[in-house]
Amino acid sequence: WWVFSPQPAHACPLWGAGGSAVDGGGVLITKNRDWAPDHRQQLNIVRPKQGYASVVLVAVGGAEPGTKAGVNEKGLVIVSATVGQVPTAGRQRVDQMKGLMSHLLARCASVEDVLKQIELFRRPVFYLVGDRREIAVIEVAPGGNRSITRTDSGTLHHTNHYCAIDPADLKRKPGASSTNRSARIAELLKNPNRPYTVDDFIRFSEDKAAGPDNSIWRTGSDPHKTRSLATWLVSIPTSGSPRLYLKTADPGEVERLCRLTVDDALRVTDRDQIPQDSDLCKRPTLN
């Protein structure tokens, strides 16, 4: 039964395209990251002792620090979104491997590899994963029930409420921001005249059609409200290096853009962080 209590407004939209839906083939994966403006973000290089190296977006400080998106050297991308219908305490109560996203980026080369470890997905979270050939949305419900939707030619999207699963005893209805954003990104992904490009997805990420609190890119109706802090967009070609487009809007800072190839980033050996004003981020990359 629905209990109509307010849902927190952390409503990150996730969307992707693959195969014939992408100009030149391959996959596009995007996340607009929304959260309270109480922390900063940084782009890190992770080189585990065993496994694949990756480039990740990390939240530093705030209520929920940690890795929020990543792409590894094999071209696997993982992004996540909060389940707004499950209270924070309920999400955190579930026993799950610490650093699951980091584990998957280090151990998995493909969507199929991730799905082979689906038993590790226990905490209520939504994921969008992609590789060179396909994309998949994973919904994880309280109690461990999971749904997988995957395609190798087409689009998928998700926000912060359940779509494929209808969990019993949820305490919250889908929030207005989540439902509005889901409808808007579905509209933007509908009936393209041509396959999608990186520039198309950048344009979608900047959409402000529903105002400061309910748009794809939200500015917040007051300085303390949840707002968009980053756009993470990865283009994964069928061969060659994945390419990252990252826009960040940290509190009190100007917006910063970084475009780089993952191979170039992973060649950097003298540091584990990539400043967005570095030469690496300013190098031109092809769309």
C-alpha positions as YAML, in Angstrom:
chain: A
units: angstrom
residues:
- id: 1
  name: TRP
  ca: [0.00, 0.00, 0.00]
- id: 2
  name: TRP
  ca: [1.21, 3.50, -0.84]
- id: 3
  name: VAL
  ca: [1.78, 5.87, 2.02]
- id: 4
  name: PHE
  ca: [1.78, 9.35, 0.50]
- id: 5
  name: SER
  ca: [4.68, 10.86, 2.38]
- id: 6
  name: PRO
  ca: [7.16, 13.21, 0.73]
- id: 7
  name: GLN
  ca: [10.01, 11.71, -1.27]
- id: 8
  name: PRO
  ca: [13.48, 13.26, -1.16]
- id: 9
  name: ALA
  ca: [14.33, 15.16, -4.32]
- id: 10
  name: HIS
  ca: [17.57, 13.36, -5.25]
- id: 11
  name: ALA
  ca: [16.37, 12.49, -8.75]
- id: 12
  name: CYS
  ca: [19.33, 11.60, -10.96]
- id: 13
  name: PRO
  ca: [18.30, 10.78, -14.53]
- id: 14
  name: LEU
  ca: [20.20, 7.99, -16.28]
- id: 15
  name: TRP
  ca: [19.92, 7.32, -20.01]
- id: 16
  name: GLY
  ca: [21.75, 5.41, -22.71]
- id: 17
  name: ALA
  ca: [21.67, 4.27, -26.31]
- id: 18
  name: GLY
  ca: [23.34, 1.45, -28.18]
- id: 19
  name: GLY
  ca: [23.83, -0.13, -31.58]
- id: 20
  name: SER
  ca: [21.78, 1.37, -34.40]
- id: 21
  name: ALA
  ca: [20.55, 4.14, -32.07]
- id: 22
  name: VAL
  ca: [24.10, 5.61, -31.87]
- id: 23
  name: ASP
  ca: [25.81, 7.46, -34.69]
- id: 24
  name: GLY
  ca: [28.66, 5.20, -35.79]
- id: 25
  name: GLY
  ca: [27.56, 2.39, -33.48]
- id: 26
  name: GLY
  ca: [28.81, 1.61, -30.01]
- id: 27
  name: VAL
  ca: [27.15, 2.93, -26.86]
- id: 28
  name: LEU
  ca: [26.39, 6.26, -25.14]
- id: 29
  name: ILE
  ca: [25.79, 6.37, -21.36]
- id: 30
  name: THR
  ca: [24.81, 9.51, -19.42]
- id: 31
  name: LYS
  ca: [24.07, 10.42, -15.82]
- id: 32
  name: ASN
  ca: [23.09, 13.82, -14.50]
- id: 33
  name: ARG
  ca: [24.13, 13.73, -10.86]
- id: 34
  name: ASP
  ca: [21.82, 15.55, -8.43]
- id: 35
  name: TRP
  ca: [22.45, 16.00, -4.75]
- id: 36
  name: ALA
  ca: [22.50, 18.55, -1.97]
- id: 37
  name: PRO
  ca: [25.23, 21.16, -2.64]
- id: 38
  name: ASP
  ca: [27.20, 20.20, 0.47]
- id: 39
  name: HIS
  ca: [30.38, 18.71, -1.01]
- id: 40
  name: ARG
  ca: [32.81, 18.77, -3.90]
- id: 41
  name: GLN
  ca: [33.59, 16.29, -6.68]
- id: 42
  name: GLN
  ca: [36.77, 15.06, -8.26]
- id: 43
  name: LEU
  ca: [37.88, 12.88, -11.15]
- id: 44
  name: ASN
  ca: [40.12, 10.05, -10.00]
- id: 45
  name: ILE
  ca: [42.21, 7.35, -11.63]
- id: 46
  name: VAL
  ca: [41.90, 3.98, -9.89]
- id: 47
  name: ARG
  ca: [44.56, 1.29, -10.46]
- id: 48
  name: PRO
  ca: [43.74, -1.78, -8.37]
- id: 49
  name: LYS
  ca: [46.51, -4.25, -7.61]
- id: 50
  name: GLN
  ca: [44.48, -6.83, -9.48]
- id: 51
  name: GLY
  ca: [41.98, -6.04, -12.21]
- id: 52
  name: TYR
  ca: [41.16, -3.24, -14.61]
- id: 53
  name: ALA
  ca: [42.06, 0.41, -14.17]
- id: 54
  name: SER
  ca: [39.26, 2.98, -14.31]
- id: 55
  name: VAL
  ca: [38.39, 6.67, -14.32]
- id: 56
  name: VAL
  ca: [35.75, 7.54, -11.71]
- id: 57
  name: LEU
  ca: [33.73, 10.49, -10.43]
- id: 58
  name: VAL
  ca: [34.00, 10.75, -6.65]
- id: 59
  name: ALA
  ca: [32.00, 12.80, -4.15]
- id: 60
  name: VAL
  ca: [34.25, 14.20, -1.42]
- id: 61
  name: GLY
  ca: [32.57, 15.18, 1.85]
- id: 62
  name: GLY
  ca: [28.83, 15.55, 2.34]
- id: 63
  name: ALA
  ca: [26.37, 12.98, 3.62]
- id: 64
  name: GLU
  ca: [27.18, 10.19, 1.13]
- id: 65
  name: PRO
  ca: [30.75, 10.41, -0.21]
- id: 66
  name: GLY
  ca: [32.23, 7.85, -2.58]
- id: 67
  name: THR
  ca: [32.31, 6.73, -6.20]
- id: 68
  name: LYS
  ca: [29.25, 7.82, -8.20]
- id: 69
  name: ALA
  ca: [30.16, 6.84, -11.78]
- id: 70
  name: GLY
  ca: [33.01, 5.09, -13.55]
- id: 71
  name: VAL
  ca: [34.42, 3.75, -16.81]
- id: 72
  name: ASN
  ca: [37.20, 1.16, -16.98]
- id: 73
  name: GLU
  ca: [39.93, 0.40, -19.49]
- id: 74
  name: LYS
  ca: [37.78, -2.28, -21.17]
- id: 75
  name: GLY
  ca: [34.98, 0.18, -21.91]
- id: 76
  name: LEU
  ca: [32.57, -0.85, -19.15]
- id: 77
  name: VAL
  ca: [30.57, 2.08, -17.74]
- id: 78
  name: ILE
  ca: [28.55, 1.97, -14.51]
- id: 79
  name: VAL
  ca: [26.32, 4.74, -13.14]
- id: 80
  name: SER
  ca: [23.73, 4.59, -10.36]
- id: 81
  name: ALA
  ca: [20.70, 6.42, -9.02]
- id: 82
  name: THR
  ca: [19.12, 6.52, -5.57]
- id: 83
  name: VAL
  ca: [15.83, 4.72, -4.90]
- id: 84
  name: GLY
  ca: [13.79, 7.64, -3.60]
- id: 85
  name: GLN
  ca: [10.90, 5.40, -2.54]
- id: 86
  name: VAL
  ca: [13.04, 3.69, 0.11]
- id: 87
  name: PRO
  ca: [14.18, 5.82, 3.08]
- id: 88
  name: THR
  ca: [17.91, 6.26, 3.59]
- id: 89
  name: ALA
  ca: [17.88, 4.14, 6.74]
- id: 90
  name: GLY
  ca: [16.15, 1.32, 4.87]
- id: 91
  name: ARG
  ca: [18.68, 1.42, 2.04]
- id: 92
  name: GLN
  ca: [21.67, 1.45, 4.37]
- id: 93
  name: ARG
  ca: [20.32, -1.34, 6.55]
- id: 94
  name: VAL
  ca: [20.93, -3.90, 3.80]
- id: 95
  name: ASP
  ca: [24.19, -5.82, 4.05]
- id: 96
  name: GLN
  ca: [26.10, -5.38, 0.79]
- id: 97
  name: MET
  ca: [29.71, -5.53, -0.33]
- id: 98
  name: LYS
  ca: [31.42, -2.24, 0.43]
- id: 99
  name: GLY
  ca: [32.54, -0.46, -2.74]
- id: 100
  name: LEU
  ca: [30.46, -2.59, -5.11]
- id: 101
  name: MET
  ca: [30.88, -0.21, -8.06]
- id: 102
  name: SER
  ca: [34.66, -0.18, -7.62]
- id: 103
  name: HIS
  ca: [34.69, -3.98, -7.40]
- id: 104
  name: LEU
  ca: [32.70, -4.32, -10.62]
- id: 105
  name: LEU
  ca: [34.85, -1.83, -12.52]
- id: 106
  name: ALA
  ca: [37.97, -3.74, -11.46]
- id: 107
  name: ARG
  ca: [36.63, -7.22, -12.20]
- id: 108
  name: CYS
  ca: [34.22, -6.86, -15.14]
- id: 109
  name: ALA
  ca: [34.92, -6.18, -18.82]
- id: 110
  name: SER
  ca: [31.32, -6.23, -20.05]
- id: 111
  name: VAL
  ca: [27.66, -5.98, -19.12]
- id: 112
  name: GLU
  ca: [27.51, -9.77, -19.21]
- id: 113
  name: ASP
  ca: [30.32, -9.95, -16.65]
- id: 114
  name: VAL
  ca: [28.38, -7.59, -14.36]
- id: 115
  name: LEU
  ca: [25.20, -9.64, -14.67]
- id: 116
  name: LYS
  ca: [27.11, -12.79, -13.74]
- id: 117
  name: GLN
  ca: [27.65, -11.12, -10.34]
- id: 118
  name: ILE
  ca: [24.05, -10.00, -9.91]
- id: 119
  name: GLU
  ca: [23.84, -11.79, -6.54]
- id: 120
  name: LEU
  ca: [26.07, -9.03, -5.14]
- id: 121
  name: PHE
  ca: [23.34, -6.45, -5.82]
- id: 122
  name: ARG
  ca: [21.40, -6.39, -2.54]
- id: 123
  name: ARG
  ca: [20.88, -2.77, -1.55]
- id: 124
  name: PRO
  ca: [17.96, -0.90, -3.18]
- id: 125
  name: VAL
  ca: [19.66, 1.05, -6.00]
- id: 126
  name: PHE
  ca: [19.13, 1.61, -9.72]
- id: 127
  name: TYR
  ca: [22.03, 1.04, -12.12]
- id: 128
  name: LEU
  ca: [22.68, 1.72, -15.79]
- id: 129
  name: VAL
  ca: [25.61, -0.23, -17.24]
- id: 130
  name: GLY
  ca: [27.05, -0.30, -20.74]
- id: 131
  name: ASP
  ca: [29.89, -1.73, -22.78]
- id: 132
  name: ARG
  ca: [30.84, -1.61, -26.44]
- id: 133
  name: ARG
  ca: [27.82, -3.64, -27.53]
- id: 134
  name: GLU
  ca: [24.91, -3.26, -25.11]
- id: 135
  name: ILE
  ca: [23.30, -1.40, -22.23]
- id: 136
  name: ALA
  ca: [21.27, -2.62, -19.27]
- id: 137
  name: VAL
  ca: [19.17, -1.15, -16.46]
- id: 138
  name: ILE
  ca: [19.20, -3.00, -13.13]
- id: 139
  name: GLU
  ca: [16.55, -2.38, -10.49]
- id: 140
  name: VAL
  ca: [17.21, -3.74, -6.99]
- id: 141
  name: ALA
  ca: [14.25, -3.87, -4.62]
- id: 142
  name: PRO
  ca: [14.12, -4.28, -0.84]
- id: 143
  name: GLY
  ca: [14.49, -7.95, -0.06]
- id: 144
  name: GLY
  ca: [16.89, -8.52, -2.95]
- id: 145
  name: ASN
  ca: [14.40, -8.88, -5.82]
- id: 146
  name: ARG
  ca: [16.05, -7.69, -9.05]
- id: 147
  name: SER
  ca: [15.01, -6.78, -12.56]
- id: 148
  name: ILE
  ca: [17.29, -6.55, -15.62]
- id: 149
  name: THR
  ca: [16.33, -4.77, -18.84]
- id: 150
  name: ARG
  ca: [18.93, -4.88, -21.59]
- id: 151
  name: THR
  ca: [19.26, -3.98, -25.27]
- id: 152
  name: ASP
  ca: [21.97, -4.01, -27.93]
- id: 153
  name: SER
  ca: [20.10, -1.64, -30.24]
- id: 154
  name: GLY
  ca: [17.90, 1.08, -28.80]
- id: 155
  name: THR
  ca: [17.60, 3.27, -25.72]
- id: 156
  name: LEU
  ca: [17.01, 2.83, -21.99]
- id: 157
  name: HIS
  ca: [16.45, 5.38, -19.25]
- id: 158
  name: HIS
  ca: [15.70, 5.53, -15.55]
- id: 159
  name: THR
  ca: [15.22, 8.02, -12.75]
- id: 160
  name: ASN
  ca: [14.49, 7.30, -9.08]
- id: 161
  name: HIS
  ca: [11.34, 5.21, -8.85]
- id: 162
  name: TYR
  ca: [10.60, 1.58, -9.64]
- id: 163
  name: CYS
  ca: [9.35, 0.80, -13.13]
- id: 164
  name: ALA
  ca: [9.96, -2.91, -13.79]
- id: 165
  name: ILE
  ca: [9.43, -4.04, -10.18]
- id: 166
  name: ASP
  ca: [6.44, -3.27, -7.95]
- id: 167
  name: PRO
  ca: [7.79, -3.88, -4.44]
- id: 168
  name: ALA
  ca: [5.30, -4.47, -1.67]
- id: 169
  name: ASP
  ca: [5.01, -2.16, 1.35]
- id: 170
  name: LEU
  ca: [6.81, 0.85, -0.10]
- id: 171
  name: LYS
  ca: [6.44, 3.84, 2.19]
- id: 172
  name: ARG
  ca: [6.63, 6.48, -0.53]
- id: 173
  name: LYS
  ca: [5.06, 7.14, -3.88]
- id: 174
  name: PRO
  ca: [7.25, 8.18, -6.84]
- id: 175
  name: GLY
  ca: [8.35, 11.78, -6.38]
- id: 176
  name: ALA
  ca: [7.29, 14.58, -8.74]
- id: 177
  name: SER
  ca: [10.86, 15.30, -9.82]
- id: 178
  name: SER
  ca: [11.52, 11.65, -10.61]
- id: 179
  name: THR
  ca: [8.31, 11.18, -12.61]
- id: 180
  name: ASN
  ca: [8.69, 14.49, -14.46]
- id: 181
  name: ARG
  ca: [12.27, 13.74, -15.41]
- id: 182
  name: SER
  ca: [11.43, 10.22, -16.52]
- id: 183
  name: ALA
  ca: [8.70, 11.54, -18.82]
- id: 184
  name: ARG
  ca: [10.96, 14.27, -20.18]
- id: 185
  name: ILE
  ca: [13.95, 12.06, -20.97]
- id: 186
  name: ALA
  ca: [11.56, 9.54, -22.57]
- id: 187
  name: GLU
  ca: [10.22, 12.36, -24.74]
- id: 188
  name: LEU
  ca: [13.71, 13.47, -25.74]
- id: 189
  name: LEU
  ca: [14.67, 9.89, -26.65]
- id: 190
  name: LYS
  ca: [11.53, 9.34, -28.72]
- id: 191
  name: ASN
  ca: [11.56, 8.97, -32.51]
- id: 192
  name: PRO
  ca: [14.93, 10.41, -33.48]
- id: 193
  name: ASN
  ca: [15.41, 11.57, -37.05]
- id: 194
  name: ARG
  ca: [18.87, 10.05, -36.98]
- id: 195
  name: PRO
  ca: [21.10, 8.05, -34.62]
- id: 196
  name: TYR
  ca: [22.16, 9.92, -31.49]
- id: 197
  name: THR
  ca: [25.47, 11.74, -31.16]
- id: 198
  name: VAL
  ca: [27.40, 12.91, -28.11]
- id: 199
  name: ASP
  ca: [26.17, 16.44, -28.84]
- id: 200
  name: ASP
  ca: [22.55, 15.22, -28.72]
- id: 201
  name: PHE
  ca: [23.08, 13.72, -25.28]
- id: 202
  name: ILE
  ca: [24.86, 16.86, -24.07]
- id: 203
  name: ARG
  ca: [21.84, 18.87, -25.22]
- id: 204
  name: PHE
  ca: [19.49, 16.52, -23.36]
- id: 205
  name: SER
  ca: [21.62, 16.87, -20.22]
- id: 206
  name: GLU
  ca: [21.20, 20.66, -20.29]
- id: 207
  name: ASP
  ca: [17.40, 20.59, -20.67]
- id: 208
  name: LYS
  ca: [15.65, 22.97, -18.25]
- id: 209
  name: ALA
  ca: [12.10, 22.67, -19.56]
- id: 210
  name: ALA
  ca: [10.48, 21.85, -16.19]
- id: 211
  name: GLY
  ca: [11.98, 24.63, -14.07]
- id: 212
  name: PRO
  ca: [14.63, 24.74, -11.33]
- id: 213
  name: ASP
  ca: [13.54, 21.65, -9.34]
- id: 214
  name: ASN
  ca: [12.11, 19.20, -11.87]
- id: 215
  name: SER
  ca: [14.23, 19.58, -15.03]
- id: 216
  name: ILE
  ca: [16.87, 17.25, -16.44]
- id: 217
  name: TRP
  ca: [19.44, 19.92, -15.46]
- id: 218
  name: ARG
  ca: [18.15, 21.57, -12.33]
- id: 219
  name: THR
  ca: [19.48, 24.69, -10.70]
- id: 220
  name: GLY
  ca: [17.45, 24.48, -7.46]
- id: 221
  name: SER
  ca: [14.84, 27.04, -6.45]
- id: 222
  name: ASP
  ca: [16.99, 28.11, -3.50]
- id: 223
  name: PRO
  ca: [20.72, 27.76, -2.78]
- id: 224
  name: HIS
  ca: [20.31, 24.85, -0.35]
- id: 225
  name: LYS
  ca: [18.03, 22.65, -2.47]
- id: 226
  name: THR
  ca: [19.17, 19.59, -4.36]
- id: 227
  name: ARG
  ca: [20.44, 20.50, -7.79]
- id: 228
  name: SER
  ca: [22.47, 19.10, -10.67]
- id: 229
  name: LEU
  ca: [26.13, 18.87, -9.74]
- id: 230
  name: ALA
  ca: [27.52, 16.94, -12.71]
- id: 231
  name: THR
  ca: [26.91, 15.47, -16.14]
- id: 232
  name: TRP
  ca: [28.84, 12.24, -16.77]
- id: 233
  name: LEU
  ca: [28.66, 11.15, -20.42]
- id: 234
  name: VAL
  ca: [30.73, 8.33, -21.90]
- id: 235
  name: SER
  ca: [30.92, 7.42, -25.56]
- id: 236
  name: ILE
  ca: [32.06, 3.81, -26.01]
- id: 237
  name: PRO
  ca: [33.01, 2.99, -29.61]
- id: 238
  name: THR
  ca: [32.96, -0.55, -30.95]
- id: 239
  name: SER
  ca: [36.78, -0.34, -30.94]
- id: 240
  name: GLY
  ca: [39.24, 2.18, -29.57]
- id: 241
  name: SER
  ca: [39.25, 4.22, -26.39]
- id: 242
  name: PRO
  ca: [36.07, 5.32, -24.60]
- id: 243
  name: ARG
  ca: [35.66, 9.10, -24.41]
- id: 244
  name: LEU
  ca: [34.44, 11.02, -21.38]
- id: 245
  name: TYR
  ca: [32.56, 14.31, -21.26]
- id: 246
  name: LEU
  ca: [32.27, 15.61, -17.70]
- id: 247
  name: LYS
  ca: [30.64, 18.84, -16.55]
- id: 248
  name: THR
  ca: [30.75, 19.67, -12.85]
- id: 249
  name: ALA
  ca: [28.99, 22.46, -10.96]
- id: 250
  name: ASP
  ca: [30.39, 22.29, -7.43]
- id: 251
  name: PRO
  ca: [28.93, 24.67, -4.84]
- id: 252
  name: GLY
  ca: [30.53, 28.09, -5.01]
- id: 253
  name: GLU
  ca: [32.52, 27.19, -8.15]
- id: 254
  name: VAL
  ca: [32.13, 27.98, -11.82]
- id: 255
  name: GLU
  ca: [31.03, 25.13, -14.07]
- id: 256
  name: ARG
  ca: [33.98, 23.11, -15.35]
- id: 257
  name: LEU
  ca: [34.19, 20.92, -18.45]
- id: 258
  name: CYS
  ca: [36.50, 18.02, -19.12]
- id: 259
  name: ARG
  ca: [36.76, 16.03, -22.33]
- id: 260
  name: LEU
  ca: [39.29, 13.21, -22.47]
- id: 261
  name: THR
  ca: [39.89, 9.74, -23.80]
- id: 262
  name: VAL
  ca: [40.10, 7.05, -21.13]
- id: 263
  name: ASP
  ca: [43.29, 5.64, -22.64]
- id: 264
  name: ASP
  ca: [44.98, 9.05, -22.33]
- id: 265
  name: ALA
  ca: [43.87, 9.37, -18.71]
- id: 266
  name: LEU
  ca: [45.16, 5.94, -17.79]
- id: 267
  name: ARG
  ca: [48.57, 6.73, -19.28]
- id: 268
  name: VAL
  ca: [49.02, 9.30, -16.52]
- id: 269
  name: THR
  ca: [51.28, 7.63, -13.95]
- id: 270
  name: ASP
  ca: [52.36, 10.47, -11.67]
- id: 271
  name: ARG
  ca: [49.02, 11.12, -9.96]
- id: 272
  name: ASP
  ca: [45.66, 9.53, -9.14]
- id: 273
  name: GLN
  ca: [43.52, 12.64, -9.64]
- id: 274
  name: ILE
  ca: [42.74, 14.59, -12.81]
- id: 275
  name: PRO
  ca: [42.12, 18.31, -12.16]
- id: 276
  name: GLN
  ca: [39.51, 19.63, -14.57]
- id: 277
  name: ASP
  ca: [41.70, 22.60, -15.43]
- id: 278
  name: SER
  ca: [44.57, 20.28, -16.43]
- id: 279
  name: ASP
  ca: [45.90, 19.99, -19.97]
- id: 280
  name: LEU
  ca: [44.53, 16.46, -20.15]
- id: 281
  name: CYS
  ca: [40.98, 17.79, -19.79]
- id: 282
  name: LYS
  ca: [41.54, 20.55, -22.32]
- id: 283
  name: ARG
  ca: [42.73, 18.30, -25.13]
- id: 284
  name: PRO
  ca: [40.18, 18.13, -27.95]
- id: 285
  name: THR
  ca: [38.47, 14.78, -28.51]
- id: 286
  name: LEU
  ca: [36.30, 13.63, -31.37]
- id: 287
  name: ASN
  ca: [32.60, 13.09, -30.72]
...
